[in-house]
Amino acid sequence: MRDQLEAARLRGGTFAYDDQLVQGTPDIVVPRLLDYQRRGVTLFILVLPDPTDLAQVEFVAEQVMAALA
């Protein structure tokens, strides 16, 4: 996953940690999203480096979304 994030950065994707953007590996993303959930957020919009890559979608479902259920 880290190599995919780096490839997205090289294609012009941004890496930022502000109040509106959460990106990175599950160990970075999950705690931040859980914090948002605790504050009442109920909707997240996911943007993947390559949304047509089924392996990425499955990875996010298993490693991130499952932790938010």
mmCIF file as Biopython writes it, N, C-alpha, C and O atoms, coordinates in Angstrom:
data_model
#
loop_
_atom_site.group_PDB
_atom_site.id
_atom_site.type_symbol
_atom_site.label_atom_id
_atom_site.label_alt_id
_atom_site.label_comp_id
_atom_site.label_asym_id
_atom_site.label_entity_id
_atom_site.label_seq_id
_atom_site.pdbx_PDB_ins_code
_atom_site.Cartn_x
_atom_site.Cartn_y
_atom_site.Cartn_z
_atom_site.occupancy
_atom_site.B_iso_or_equiv
_atom_site.auth_seq_id
_atom_site.auth_asym_id
_atom_site.pdbx_PDB_model_num
ATOM 1   N N  . MET A ? 1  ? 0.826   -1.193 0.000   1.0 0.0 1  A 1 
ATOM 2   C CA . MET A ? 1  ? 0.000   0.000  0.000   1.0 0.0 1  A 1 
ATOM 3   C C  . MET A ? 1  ? 0.872   1.260  0.000   1.0 0.0 1  A 1 
ATOM 4   O O  . MET A ? 1  ? 0.538   2.235  -0.672  1.0 0.0 1  A 1 
ATOM 5   N N  . ARG A ? 2  ? 1.968   1.253  0.732   1.0 0.0 2  A 1 
ATOM 6   C CA . ARG A ? 2  ? 2.824   2.441  0.774   1.0 0.0 2  A 1 
ATOM 7   C C  . ARG A ? 2  ? 3.340   2.791  -0.625  1.0 0.0 2  A 1 
ATOM 8   O O  . ARG A ? 2  ? 3.434   3.967  -0.977  1.0 0.0 2  A 1 
ATOM 9   N N  . ASP A ? 3  ? 3.675   1.773  -1.420  1.0 0.0 3  A 1 
ATOM 10  C CA . ASP A ? 3  ? 4.155   2.049  -2.776  1.0 0.0 3  A 1 
ATOM 11  C C  . ASP A ? 3  ? 3.049   2.651  -3.635  1.0 0.0 3  A 1 
ATOM 12  O O  . ASP A ? 3  ? 3.325   3.484  -4.499  1.0 0.0 3  A 1 
ATOM 13  N N  . GLN A ? 4  ? 1.807   2.245  -3.413  1.0 0.0 4  A 1 
ATOM 14  C CA . GLN A ? 4  ? 0.697   2.818  -4.156  1.0 0.0 4  A 1 
ATOM 15  C C  . GLN A ? 4  ? 0.463   4.276  -3.756  1.0 0.0 4  A 1 
ATOM 16  O O  . GLN A ? 4  ? 0.149   5.113  -4.602  1.0 0.0 4  A 1 
ATOM 17  N N  . LEU A ? 5  ? 0.616   4.575  -2.470  1.0 0.0 5  A 1 
ATOM 18  C CA . LEU A ? 5  ? 0.488   5.957  -2.030  1.0 0.0 5  A 1 
ATOM 19  C C  . LEU A ? 5  ? 1.583   6.826  -2.636  1.0 0.0 5  A 1 
ATOM 20  O O  . LEU A ? 5  ? 1.333   7.955  -3.057  1.0 0.0 5  A 1 
ATOM 21  N N  . GLU A ? 6  ? 2.794   6.288  -2.674  1.0 0.0 6  A 1 
ATOM 22  C CA . GLU A ? 6  ? 3.900   7.036  -3.275  1.0 0.0 6  A 1 
ATOM 23  C C  . GLU A ? 6  ? 3.659   7.259  -4.766  1.0 0.0 6  A 1 
ATOM 24  O O  . GLU A ? 6  ? 3.930   8.340  -5.287  1.0 0.0 6  A 1 
ATOM 25  N N  . ALA A ? 7  ? 3.149   6.236  -5.452  1.0 0.0 7  A 1 
ATOM 26  C CA . ALA A ? 7  ? 2.852   6.387  -6.879  1.0 0.0 7  A 1 
ATOM 27  C C  . ALA A ? 7  ? 1.785   7.456  -7.094  1.0 0.0 7  A 1 
ATOM 28  O O  . ALA A ? 7  ? 1.875   8.236  -8.042  1.0 0.0 7  A 1 
ATOM 29  N N  . ALA A ? 8  ? 0.782   7.499  -6.226  1.0 0.0 8  A 1 
ATOM 30  C CA . ALA A ? 8  ? -0.256  8.529  -6.332  1.0 0.0 8  A 1 
ATOM 31  C C  . ALA A ? 8  ? 0.341   9.911  -6.093  1.0 0.0 8  A 1 
ATOM 32  O O  . ALA A ? 8  ? -0.022  10.870 -6.773  1.0 0.0 8  A 1 
ATOM 33  N N  . ARG A ? 9  ? 1.255   10.018 -5.127  1.0 0.0 9  A 1 
ATOM 34  C CA . ARG A ? 9  ? 1.902   11.303 -4.869  1.0 0.0 9  A 1 
ATOM 35  C C  . ARG A ? 9  ? 2.678   11.771 -6.088  1.0 0.0 9  A 1 
ATOM 36  O O  . ARG A ? 9  ? 2.659   12.954 -6.427  1.0 0.0 9  A 1 
ATOM 37  N N  . LEU A ? 10 ? 3.362   10.839 -6.749  1.0 0.0 10 A 1 
ATOM 38  C CA . LEU A ? 10 ? 4.141   11.193 -7.933  1.0 0.0 10 A 1 
ATOM 39  C C  . LEU A ? 10 ? 3.252   11.619 -9.097  1.0 0.0 10 A 1 
ATOM 40  O O  . LEU A ? 10 ? 3.678   12.388 -9.959  1.0 0.0 10 A 1 
ATOM 41  N N  . ARG A ? 11 ? 2.009   11.115 -9.122  1.0 0.0 11 A 1 
ATOM 42  C CA . ARG A ? 11 ? 1.064   11.499 -10.175 1.0 0.0 11 A 1 
ATOM 43  C C  . ARG A ? 11 ? 0.369   12.815 -9.849  1.0 0.0 11 A 1 
ATOM 44  O O  . ARG A ? 11 ? -0.473  13.281 -10.615 1.0 0.0 11 A 1 
ATOM 45  N N  . GLY A ? 12 ? 0.717   13.410 -8.722  1.0 0.0 12 A 1 
ATOM 46  C CA . GLY A ? 12 ? 0.121   14.689 -8.375  1.0 0.0 12 A 1 
ATOM 47  C C  . GLY A ? 12 ? -0.785  14.649 -7.164  1.0 0.0 12 A 1 
ATOM 48  O O  . GLY A ? 12 ? -1.342  15.677 -6.780  1.0 0.0 12 A 1 
ATOM 49  N N  . GLY A ? 13 ? -0.947  13.483 -6.550  1.0 0.0 13 A 1 
ATOM 50  C CA . GLY A ? 13 ? -1.729  13.392 -5.319  1.0 0.0 13 A 1 
ATOM 51  C C  . GLY A ? 13 ? -1.013  14.126 -4.209  1.0 0.0 13 A 1 
ATOM 52  O O  . GLY A ? 13 ? 0.210   14.257 -4.238  1.0 0.0 13 A 1 
ATOM 53  N N  . THR A ? 14 ? -1.740  14.593 -3.256  1.0 0.0 14 A 1 
ATOM 54  C CA . THR A ? 14 ? -1.128  15.361 -2.184  1.0 0.0 14 A 1 
ATOM 55  C C  . THR A ? 14 ? -1.086  14.547 -0.904  1.0 0.0 14 A 1 
ATOM 56  O O  . THR A ? 14 ? -1.922  13.674 -0.673  1.0 0.0 14 A 1 
ATOM 57  N N  . PHE A ? 15 ? -0.123  14.842 -0.100  1.0 0.0 15 A 1 
ATOM 58  C CA . PHE A ? 15 ? -0.037  14.268 1.231   1.0 0.0 15 A 1 
ATOM 59  C C  . PHE A ? 15 ? -0.180  15.422 2.208   1.0 0.0 15 A 1 
ATOM 60  O O  . PHE A ? 15 ? 0.683   16.297 2.278   1.0 0.0 15 A 1 
ATOM 61  N N  . ALA A ? 16 ? -1.249  15.422 2.947   1.0 0.0 16 A 1 
ATOM 62  C CA . ALA A ? 16 ? -1.481  16.493 3.901   1.0 0.0 16 A 1 
ATOM 63  C C  . ALA A ? 16 ? -2.246  15.928 5.087   1.0 0.0 16 A 1 
ATOM 64  O O  . ALA A ? 16 ? -3.030  14.989 4.948   1.0 0.0 16 A 1 
ATOM 65  N N  . TYR A ? 17 ? -2.016  16.494 6.215   1.0 0.0 17 A 1 
ATOM 66  C CA . TYR A ? 17 ? -2.750  16.112 7.416   1.0 0.0 17 A 1 
ATOM 67  C C  . TYR A ? 17 ? -3.365  17.381 7.975   1.0 0.0 17 A 1 
ATOM 68  O O  . TYR A ? 17 ? -2.742  18.110 8.748   1.0 0.0 17 A 1 
ATOM 69  N N  . ASP A ? 18 ? -4.587  17.625 7.574   1.0 0.0 18 A 1 
ATOM 70  C CA . ASP A ? 18 ? -5.303  18.772 8.100   1.0 0.0 18 A 1 
ATOM 71  C C  . ASP A ? 18 ? -6.640  18.272 8.624   1.0 0.0 18 A 1 
ATOM 72  O O  . ASP A ? 18 ? -6.839  17.066 8.767   1.0 0.0 18 A 1 
ATOM 73  N N  . ASP A ? 19 ? -7.537  19.170 8.904   1.0 0.0 19 A 1 
ATOM 74  C CA . ASP A ? 19 ? -8.810  18.779 9.495   1.0 0.0 19 A 1 
ATOM 75  C C  . ASP A ? 19 ? -9.760  18.111 8.523   1.0 0.0 19 A 1 
ATOM 76  O O  . ASP A ? 19 ? -10.782 17.569 8.945   1.0 0.0 19 A 1 
ATOM 77  N N  . GLN A ? 20 ? -9.459  18.132 7.240   1.0 0.0 20 A 1 
ATOM 78  C CA . GLN A ? 20 ? -10.391 17.589 6.273   1.0 0.0 20 A 1 
ATOM 79  C C  . GLN A ? 20 ? -9.857  16.414 5.479   1.0 0.0 20 A 1 
ATOM 80  O O  . GLN A ? 20 ? -10.639 15.732 4.817   1.0 0.0 20 A 1 
ATOM 81  N N  . LEU A ? 21 ? -8.576  16.148 5.513   1.0 0.0 21 A 1 
ATOM 82  C CA . LEU A ? 21 ? -7.988  15.103 4.695   1.0 0.0 21 A 1 
ATOM 83  C C  . LEU A ? 21 ? -7.262  14.106 5.589   1.0 0.0 21 A 1 
ATOM 84  O O  . LEU A ? 21 ? -6.416  14.477 6.403   1.0 0.0 21 A 1 
ATOM 85  N N  . VAL A ? 22 ? -7.609  12.840 5.421   1.0 0.0 22 A 1 
ATOM 86  C CA . VAL A ? 22 ? -6.927  11.773 6.144   1.0 0.0 22 A 1 
ATOM 87  C C  . VAL A ? 22 ? -6.426  10.795 5.100   1.0 0.0 22 A 1 
ATOM 88  O O  . VAL A ? 22 ? -7.209  10.250 4.322   1.0 0.0 22 A 1 
ATOM 89  N N  . GLN A ? 23 ? -5.134  10.575 5.082   1.0 0.0 23 A 1 
ATOM 90  C CA . GLN A ? 23 ? -4.601  9.607  4.137   1.0 0.0 23 A 1 
ATOM 91  C C  . GLN A ? 23 ? -3.374  8.946  4.723   1.0 0.0 23 A 1 
ATOM 92  O O  . GLN A ? 23 ? -2.694  9.487  5.595   1.0 0.0 23 A 1 
ATOM 93  N N  . GLY A ? 24 ? -3.118  7.766  4.216   1.0 0.0 24 A 1 
ATOM 94  C CA . GLY A ? 24 ? -1.965  7.015  4.682   1.0 0.0 24 A 1 
ATOM 95  C C  . GLY A ? 24 ? -2.307  5.555  4.840   1.0 0.0 24 A 1 
ATOM 96  O O  . GLY A ? 24 ? -3.293  5.069  4.287   1.0 0.0 24 A 1 
ATOM 97  N N  . THR A ? 25 ? -1.497  4.871  5.587   1.0 0.0 25 A 1 
ATOM 98  C CA . THR A ? 25 ? -1.695  3.447  5.836   1.0 0.0 25 A 1 
ATOM 99  C C  . THR A ? 25 ? -2.765  3.269  6.919   1.0 0.0 25 A 1 
ATOM 100 O O  . THR A ? 25 ? -3.101  4.225  7.618   1.0 0.0 25 A 1 
ATOM 101 N N  . PRO A ? 26 ? -3.301  2.047  7.062   1.0 0.0 26 A 1 
ATOM 102 C CA . PRO A ? 26 ? -4.345  1.837  8.068   1.0 0.0 26 A 1 
ATOM 103 C C  . PRO A ? 26 ? -3.953  2.271  9.479   1.0 0.0 26 A 1 
ATOM 104 O O  . PRO A ? 26 ? -4.800  2.750  10.232  1.0 0.0 26 A 1 
ATOM 105 N N  . ASP A ? 27 ? -2.688  2.109  9.844   1.0 0.0 27 A 1 
ATOM 106 C CA . ASP A ? 27 ? -2.281  2.515  11.191  1.0 0.0 27 A 1 
ATOM 107 C C  . ASP A ? 27 ? -2.367  4.027  11.389  1.0 0.0 27 A 1 
ATOM 108 O O  . ASP A ? 27 ? -2.405  4.493  12.528  1.0 0.0 27 A 1 
ATOM 109 N N  . ILE A ? 28 ? -2.397  4.788  10.321  1.0 0.0 28 A 1 
ATOM 110 C CA . ILE A ? 28 ? -2.582  6.238  10.386  1.0 0.0 28 A 1 
ATOM 111 C C  . ILE A ? 28 ? -4.060  6.595  10.245  1.0 0.0 28 A 1 
ATOM 112 O O  . ILE A ? 28 ? -4.584  7.416  10.998  1.0 0.0 28 A 1 
ATOM 113 N N  . VAL A ? 29 ? -4.718  5.976  9.283   1.0 0.0 29 A 1 
ATOM 114 C CA . VAL A ? 29 ? -6.086  6.347  8.915   1.0 0.0 29 A 1 
ATOM 115 C C  . VAL A ? 29 ? -7.115  5.906  9.953   1.0 0.0 29 A 1 
ATOM 116 O O  . VAL A ? 29 ? -7.982  6.692  10.335  1.0 0.0 29 A 1 
ATOM 117 N N  . VAL A ? 30 ? -7.028  4.672  10.409  1.0 0.0 30 A 1 
ATOM 118 C CA . VAL A ? 30 ? -8.069  4.144  11.302  1.0 0.0 30 A 1 
ATOM 119 C C  . VAL A ? 30 ? -8.223  4.973  12.574  1.0 0.0 30 A 1 
ATOM 120 O O  . VAL A ? 30 ? -9.348  5.353  12.898  1.0 0.0 30 A 1 
ATOM 121 N N  . PRO A ? 31 ? -7.155  5.276  13.312  1.0 0.0 31 A 1 
ATOM 122 C CA . PRO A ? 31 ? -7.348  6.083  14.523  1.0 0.0 31 A 1 
ATOM 123 C C  . PRO A ? 31 ? -7.958  7.458  14.249  1.0 0.0 31 A 1 
ATOM 124 O O  . PRO A ? 31 ? -8.769  7.949  15.034  1.0 0.0 31 A 1 
ATOM 125 N N  . ARG A ? 32 ? -7.566  8.073  13.142  1.0 0.0 32 A 1 
ATOM 126 C CA . ARG A ? 32 ? -8.135  9.395  12.816  1.0 0.0 32 A 1 
ATOM 127 C C  . ARG A ? 32 ? -9.623  9.286  12.499  1.0 0.0 32 A 1 
ATOM 128 O O  . ARG A ? 32 ? -10.420 10.108 12.951  1.0 0.0 32 A 1 
ATOM 129 N N  . LEU A ? 33 ? -10.000 8.257  11.711  1.0 0.0 33 A 1 
ATOM 130 C CA . LEU A ? 33 ? -11.415 8.100  11.373  1.0 0.0 33 A 1 
ATOM 131 C C  . LEU A ? 33 ? -12.234 7.730  12.601  1.0 0.0 33 A 1 
ATOM 132 O O  . LEU A ? 33 ? -13.366 8.190  12.749  1.0 0.0 33 A 1 
ATOM 133 N N  . LEU A ? 34 ? -11.680 6.906  13.483  1.0 0.0 34 A 1 
ATOM 134 C CA . LEU A ? 34 ? -12.381 6.563  14.726  1.0 0.0 34 A 1 
ATOM 135 C C  . LEU A ? 34 ? -12.603 7.818  15.570  1.0 0.0 34 A 1 
ATOM 136 O O  . LEU A ? 34 ? -13.651 7.969  16.199  1.0 0.0 34 A 1 
ATOM 137 N N  . ASP A ? 35 ? -11.630 8.707  15.584  1.0 0.0 35 A 1 
ATOM 138 C CA . ASP A ? 35 ? -11.787 9.966  16.315  1.0 0.0 35 A 1 
ATOM 139 C C  . ASP A ? 35 ? -12.922 10.788 15.715  1.0 0.0 35 A 1 
ATOM 140 O O  . ASP A ? 35 ? -13.728 11.359 16.448  1.0 0.0 35 A 1 
ATOM 141 N N  . TYR A ? 36 ? -12.989 10.851 14.399  1.0 0.0 36 A 1 
ATOM 142 C CA . TYR A ? 36 ? -14.103 11.555 13.750  1.0 0.0 36 A 1 
ATOM 143 C C  . TYR A ? 36 ? -15.435 10.901 14.113  1.0 0.0 36 A 1 
ATOM 144 O O  . TYR A ? 36 ? -16.415 11.597 14.380  1.0 0.0 36 A 1 
ATOM 145 N N  . GLN A ? 37 ? -15.476 9.566  14.124  1.0 0.0 37 A 1 
ATOM 146 C CA . GLN A ? 37 ? -16.711 8.874  14.499  1.0 0.0 37 A 1 
ATOM 147 C C  . GLN A ? 37 ? -17.132 9.242  15.914  1.0 0.0 37 A 1 
ATOM 148 O O  . GLN A ? 37 ? -18.308 9.506  16.165  1.0 0.0 37 A 1 
ATOM 149 N N  . ARG A ? 38 ? -16.180 9.259  16.837  1.0 0.0 38 A 1 
ATOM 150 C CA . ARG A ? 38 ? -16.491 9.621  18.225  1.0 0.0 38 A 1 
ATOM 151 C C  . ARG A ? 38 ? -17.061 11.037 18.316  1.0 0.0 38 A 1 
ATOM 152 O O  . ARG A ? 38 ? -17.831 11.346 19.225  1.0 0.0 38 A 1 
ATOM 153 N N  . ARG A ? 39 ? -16.680 11.884 17.379  1.0 0.0 39 A 1 
ATOM 154 C CA . ARG A ? 39 ? -17.169 13.267 17.364  1.0 0.0 39 A 1 
ATOM 155 C C  . ARG A ? 39 ? -18.499 13.403 16.630  1.0 0.0 39 A 1 
ATOM 156 O O  . ARG A ? 39 ? -19.064 14.494 16.573  1.0 0.0 39 A 1 
ATOM 157 N N  . GLY A ? 40 ? -19.008 12.293 16.064  1.0 0.0 40 A 1 
ATOM 158 C CA . GLY A ? 40 ? -20.322 12.314 15.440  1.0 0.0 40 A 1 
ATOM 159 C C  . GLY A ? 40 ? -20.355 12.233 13.926  1.0 0.0 40 A 1 
ATOM 160 O O  . GLY A ? 40 ? -21.436 12.251 13.336  1.0 0.0 40 A 1 
ATOM 161 N N  . VAL A ? 41 ? -19.201 12.145 13.281  1.0 0.0 41 A 1 
ATOM 162 C CA . VAL A ? 41 ? -19.194 12.038 11.822  1.0 0.0 41 A 1 
ATOM 163 C C  . VAL A ? 41 ? -19.735 10.671 11.422  1.0 0.0 41 A 1 
ATOM 164 O O  . VAL A ? 41 ? -19.317 9.653  11.973  1.0 0.0 41 A 1 
ATOM 165 N N  . THR A ? 42 ? -20.655 10.643 10.475  1.0 0.0 42 A 1 
ATOM 166 C CA . THR A ? 42 ? -21.266 9.386  10.034  1.0 0.0 42 A 1 
ATOM 167 C C  . THR A ? 42 ? -21.023 9.084  8.561   1.0 0.0 42 A 1 
ATOM 168 O O  . THR A ? 42 ? -21.399 8.011  8.089   1.0 0.0 42 A 1 
ATOM 169 N N  . LEU A ? 43 ? -20.408 9.997  7.830   1.0 0.0 43 A 1 
ATOM 170 C CA . LEU A ? 43 ? -20.167 9.787  6.405   1.0 0.0 43 A 1 
ATOM 171 C C  . LEU A ? 43 ? -18.734 10.161 6.071   1.0 0.0 43 A 1 
ATOM 172 O O  . LEU A ? 43 ? -18.270 11.253 6.397   1.0 0.0 43 A 1 
ATOM 173 N N  . PHE A ? 44 ? -18.039 9.241  5.416   1.0 0.0 44 A 1 
ATOM 174 C CA . PHE A ? 44 ? -16.691 9.486  4.925   1.0 0.0 44 A 1 
ATOM 175 C C  . PHE A ? 44 ? -16.681 9.257  3.427   1.0 0.0 44 A 1 
ATOM 176 O O  . PHE A ? 44 ? -17.334 8.333  2.943   1.0 0.0 44 A 1 
ATOM 177 N N  . ILE A ? 45 ? -15.967 10.063 2.694   1.0 0.0 45 A 1 
ATOM 178 C CA . ILE A ? 45 ? -15.804 9.889  1.258   1.0 0.0 45 A 1 
ATOM 179 C C  . ILE A ? 45 ? -14.391 9.398  1.024   1.0 0.0 45 A 1 
ATOM 180 O O  . ILE A ? 45 ? -13.422 10.071 1.377   1.0 0.0 45 A 1 
ATOM 181 N N  . LEU A ? 46 ? -14.276 8.221  0.428   1.0 0.0 46 A 1 
ATOM 182 C CA . LEU A ? 46 ? -12.975 7.625  0.182   1.0 0.0 46 A 1 
ATOM 183 C C  . LEU A ? 46 ? -12.519 7.913  -1.237  1.0 0.0 46 A 1 
ATOM 184 O O  . LEU A ? 46 ? -13.293 7.815  -2.189  1.0 0.0 46 A 1 
ATOM 185 N N  . VAL A ? 47 ? -11.259 8.267  -1.359  1.0 0.0 47 A 1 
ATOM 186 C CA . VAL A ? 47 ? -10.622 8.443  -2.657  1.0 0.0 47 A 1 
ATOM 187 C C  . VAL A ? 47 ? -9.388  7.562  -2.643  1.0 0.0 47 A 1 
ATOM 188 O O  . VAL A ? 47 ? -8.468  7.777  -1.854  1.0 0.0 47 A 1 
ATOM 189 N N  . LEU A ? 48 ? -9.372  6.572  -3.519  1.0 0.0 48 A 1 
ATOM 190 C CA . LEU A ? 48 ? -8.262  5.621  -3.576  1.0 0.0 48 A 1 
ATOM 191 C C  . LEU A ? 48 ? -7.273  6.014  -4.665  1.0 0.0 48 A 1 
ATOM 192 O O  . LEU A ? 48 ? -7.649  6.657  -5.645  1.0 0.0 48 A 1 
ATOM 193 N N  . PRO A ? 49 ? -6.008  5.629  -4.498  1.0 0.0 49 A 1 
ATOM 194 C CA . PRO A ? 49 ? -5.021  5.925  -5.549  1.0 0.0 49 A 1 
ATOM 195 C C  . PRO A ? 49 ? -5.465  5.422  -6.920  1.0 0.0 49 A 1 
ATOM 196 O O  . PRO A ? 49 ? -5.273  6.102  -7.928  1.0 0.0 49 A 1 
ATOM 197 N N  . ASP A ? 50 ? -6.064  4.218  -6.955  1.0 0.0 50 A 1 
ATOM 198 C CA . ASP A ? 50 ? -6.589  3.664  -8.208  1.0 0.0 50 A 1 
ATOM 199 C C  . ASP A ? 50 ? -7.892  2.945  -7.889  1.0 0.0 50 A 1 
ATOM 200 O O  . ASP A ? 50 ? -7.873  1.754  -7.577  1.0 0.0 50 A 1 
ATOM 201 N N  . PRO A ? 51 ? -9.032  3.646  -7.960  1.0 0.0 51 A 1 
ATOM 202 C CA . PRO A ? 51 ? -10.302 3.040  -7.577  1.0 0.0 51 A 1 
ATOM 203 C C  . PRO A ? 51 ? -10.751 1.889  -8.475  1.0 0.0 51 A 1 
ATOM 204 O O  . PRO A ? 51 ? -11.719 1.202  -8.150  1.0 0.0 51 A 1 
ATOM 205 N N  . THR A ? 52 ? -10.075 1.670  -9.584  1.0 0.0 52 A 1 
ATOM 206 C CA . THR A ? 52 ? -10.414 0.530  -10.442 1.0 0.0 52 A 1 
ATOM 207 C C  . THR A ? 52 ? -9.653  -0.726 -10.032 1.0 0.0 52 A 1 
ATOM 208 O O  . THR A ? 52 ? -9.893  -1.802 -10.581 1.0 0.0 52 A 1 
ATOM 209 N N  . ASP A ? 53 ? -8.752  -0.602 -9.085  1.0 0.0 53 A 1 
ATOM 210 C CA . ASP A ? 53 ? -7.949  -1.733 -8.610  1.0 0.0 53 A 1 
ATOM 211 C C  . ASP A ? 53 ? -8.713  -2.434 -7.484  1.0 0.0 53 A 1 
ATOM 212 O O  . ASP A ? 53 ? -8.776  -1.934 -6.361  1.0 0.0 53 A 1 
ATOM 213 N N  . LEU A ? 54 ? -9.289  -3.590 -7.797  1.0 0.0 54 A 1 
ATOM 214 C CA . LEU A ? 54 ? -10.104 -4.322 -6.831  1.0 0.0 54 A 1 
ATOM 215 C C  . LEU A ? 54 ? -9.307  -4.679 -5.578  1.0 0.0 54 A 1 
ATOM 216 O O  . LEU A ? 54 ? -9.877  -4.720 -4.487  1.0 0.0 54 A 1 
ATOM 217 N N  . ALA A ? 55 ? -8.024  -4.933 -5.704  1.0 0.0 55 A 1 
ATOM 218 C CA . ALA A ? 55 ? -7.204  -5.262 -4.540  1.0 0.0 55 A 1 
ATOM 219 C C  . ALA A ? 55 ? -7.166  -4.083 -3.564  1.0 0.0 55 A 1 
ATOM 220 O O  . ALA A ? 55 ? -7.183  -4.291 -2.351  1.0 0.0 55 A 1 
ATOM 221 N N  . GLN A ? 56 ? -7.115  -2.852 -4.075  1.0 0.0 56 A 1 
ATOM 222 C CA . GLN A ? 56 ? -7.135  -1.677 -3.208  1.0 0.0 56 A 1 
ATOM 223 C C  . GLN A ? 56 ? -8.468  -1.560 -2.481  1.0 0.0 56 A 1 
ATOM 224 O O  . GLN A ? 56 ? -8.509  -1.279 -1.283  1.0 0.0 56 A 1 
ATOM 225 N N  . VAL A ? 57 ? -9.553  -1.775 -3.209  1.0 0.0 57 A 1 
ATOM 226 C CA . VAL A ? 57 ? -10.885 -1.686 -2.617  1.0 0.0 57 A 1 
ATOM 227 C C  . VAL A ? 57 ? -11.034 -2.733 -1.516  1.0 0.0 57 A 1 
ATOM 228 O O  . VAL A ? 57 ? -11.532 -2.429 -0.433  1.0 0.0 57 A 1 
ATOM 229 N N  . GLU A ? 58 ? -10.606 -3.954 -1.789  1.0 0.0 58 A 1 
ATOM 230 C CA . GLU A ? 58 ? -10.689 -5.016 -0.790  1.0 0.0 58 A 1 
ATOM 231 C C  . GLU A ? 58 ? -9.810  -4.712 0.419   1.0 0.0 58 A 1 
ATOM 232 O O  . GLU A ? 58 ? -10.210 -4.962 1.556   1.0 0.0 58 A 1 
ATOM 233 N N  . PHE A ? 59 ? -8.620  -4.176 0.181   1.0 0.0 59 A 1 
ATOM 234 C CA . PHE A ? 59 ? -7.714  -3.827 1.265   1.0 0.0 59 A 1 
ATOM 235 C C  . PHE A ? 59 ? -8.357  -2.803 2.189   1.0 0.0 59 A 1 
ATOM 236 O O  . PHE A ? 59 ? -8.320  -2.957 3.409   1.0 0.0 59 A 1 
ATOM 237 N N  . VAL A ? 60 ? -8.940  -1.767 1.619   1.0 0.0 60 A 1 
ATOM 238 C CA . VAL A ? 60 ? -9.586  -0.732 2.425   1.0 0.0 60 A 1 
ATOM 239 C C  . VAL A ? 60 ? -10.776 -1.316 3.178   1.0 0.0 60 A 1 
ATOM 240 O O  . VAL A ? 60 ? -10.985 -0.996 4.348   1.0 0.0 60 A 1 
ATOM 241 N N  . ALA A ? 61 ? -11.547 -2.157 2.526   1.0 0.0 61 A 1 
ATOM 242 C CA . ALA A ? 61 ? -12.700 -2.776 3.194   1.0 0.0 61 A 1 
ATOM 243 C C  . ALA A ? 61 ? -12.253 -3.609 4.392   1.0 0.0 61 A 1 
ATOM 244 O O  . ALA A ? 61 ? -12.861 -3.544 5.460   1.0 0.0 61 A 1 
ATOM 245 N N  . GLU A ? 62 ? -11.204 -4.380 4.213   1.0 0.0 62 A 1 
ATOM 246 C CA . GLU A ? 62 ? -10.750 -5.273 5.281   1.0 0.0 62 A 1 
ATOM 247 C C  . GLU A ? 62 ? -9.958  -4.546 6.373   1.0 0.0 62 A 1 
ATOM 248 O O  . GLU A ? 62 ? -10.122 -4.841 7.557   1.0 0.0 62 A 1 
ATOM 249 N N  . GLN A ? 63 ? -9.115  -3.614 5.984   1.0 0.0 63 A 1 
ATOM 250 C CA . GLN A ? 63 ? -8.195  -2.996 6.936   1.0 0.0 63 A 1 
ATOM 251 C C  . GLN A ? 63 ? -8.701  -1.687 7.556   1.0 0.0 63 A 1 
ATOM 252 O O  . GLN A ? 63 ? -8.274  -1.304 8.645   1.0 0.0 63 A 1 
ATOM 253 N N  . VAL A ? 64 ? -9.602  -1.013 6.861   1.0 0.0 64 A 1 
ATOM 254 C CA . VAL A ? 64 ? -10.074 0.275  7.360   1.0 0.0 64 A 1 
ATOM 255 C C  . VAL A ? 64 ? -11.556 0.208  7.717   1.0 0.0 64 A 1 
ATOM 256 O O  . VAL A ? 64 ? -11.927 0.453  8.865   1.0 0.0 64 A 1 
ATOM 257 N N  . MET A ? 65 ? -12.393 -0.119 6.756   1.0 0.0 65 A 1 
ATOM 258 C CA . MET A ? 65 ? -13.827 -0.091 6.991   1.0 0.0 65 A 1 
ATOM 259 C C  . MET A ? 65 ? -14.260 -1.062 8.083   1.0 0.0 65 A 1 
ATOM 260 O O  . MET A ? 65 ? -15.144 -0.747 8.880   1.0 0.0 65 A 1 
ATOM 261 N N  . ALA A ? 66 ? -13.648 -2.230 8.124   1.0 0.0 66 A 1 
ATOM 262 C CA . ALA A ? 66 ? -13.990 -3.211 9.154   1.0 0.0 66 A 1 
ATOM 263 C C  . ALA A ? 66 ? -13.716 -2.644 10.550  1.0 0.0 66 A 1 
ATOM 264 O O  . ALA A ? 66 ? -14.438 -2.965 11.495  1.0 0.0 66 A 1 
ATOM 265 N N  . ALA A ? 67 ? -12.703 -1.822 10.691  1.0 0.0 67 A 1 
ATOM 266 C CA . ALA A ? 67 ? -12.360 -1.243 11.983  1.0 0.0 67 A 1 
ATOM 267 C C  . ALA A ? 67 ? -13.366 -0.175 12.410  1.0 0.0 67 A 1 
ATOM 268 O O  . ALA A ? 67 ? -13.462 0.159  13.591  1.0 0.0 67 A 1 
ATOM 269 N N  . LEU A ? 68 ? -14.105 0.350  11.453  1.0 0.0 68 A 1 
ATOM 270 C CA . LEU A ? 68 ? -15.079 1.410  11.753  1.0 0.0 68 A 1 
ATOM 271 C C  . LEU A ? 68 ? -16.477 0.875  12.026  1.0 0.0 68 A 1 
ATOM 272 O O  . LEU A ? 68 ? -17.359 1.618  12.458  1.0 0.0 68 A 1 
ATOM 273 N N  . ALA A ? 69 ? -16.674 -0.399 11.777  1.0 0.0 69 A 1 
ATOM 274 C CA . ALA A ? 69 ? -18.020 -0.997 11.932  1.0 0.0 69 A 1 
ATOM 275 C C  . ALA A ? 69 ? -18.428 -1.096 13.389  1.0 0.0 69 A 1 
ATOM 276 O O  . ALA A ? 69 ? -19.522 -1.572 13.692  1.0 0.0 69 A 1 
#
